[in-house]
Amino acid sequence: TSGSFRPVIPETEKGVEPPGVRRVLLCSGKIYWDLLAERAKRAGSNGAEVAIVRVEQLAPLPGTEILDAIAPYPATAELVWVQEEPANQGPWPFVAMNLPLHLGGRQLACISRPPAASPASGSHHTHDVEQRALVERSFTL
């Protein structure tokens, strides 16, 4: 049912045709909305080549559901975890350790802020600049 919790939410947007997907973005939380908005801005360019899969449950990692969500896309499509947090924080360390066990040898990359001691820059302007850069990198094929 539409009101029940789903650990993984596959790509749902029209116009993203699985055979043409070159990159699958995996993410959790509000970064999804930034990625969705960026893809909409890129309509007509490479936006349709990028699928976005939401991983809403991190532990235990729903490996089977993630595999089901990425199954429609070519095996050559790049798999990328995207997060707002620095690479050494947030979900990435856990995802990097656990998700490859389910991927059958497929590589998993990460787009995030660089590793840092603090989860935030402390400057709203710097945060906005960094956020814009990581969202743009998510669509740079």
Salt bridges, closest charged atoms under 4 A:
GLU11 OE1 - ARG39 NH1 2.74
GLU38 OE1 - LYS41 NZ 3.43
GLU38 OE2 - ARG42 NE 2.75
GLU38 OE1 - ARG132 NH2 2.56
GLU49 OE1 - ARG22 NH1 3.11
GLU78 OE1 - ARG23 NH2 2.78
GLU84 OE1 - LYS30 NZ 3.41
ASP128 OD2 - HIS124 NE2 3.22
GLU130 OE1 - ARG113 NE 2.72
GLU136 OE2 - ARG132 NE 3.00
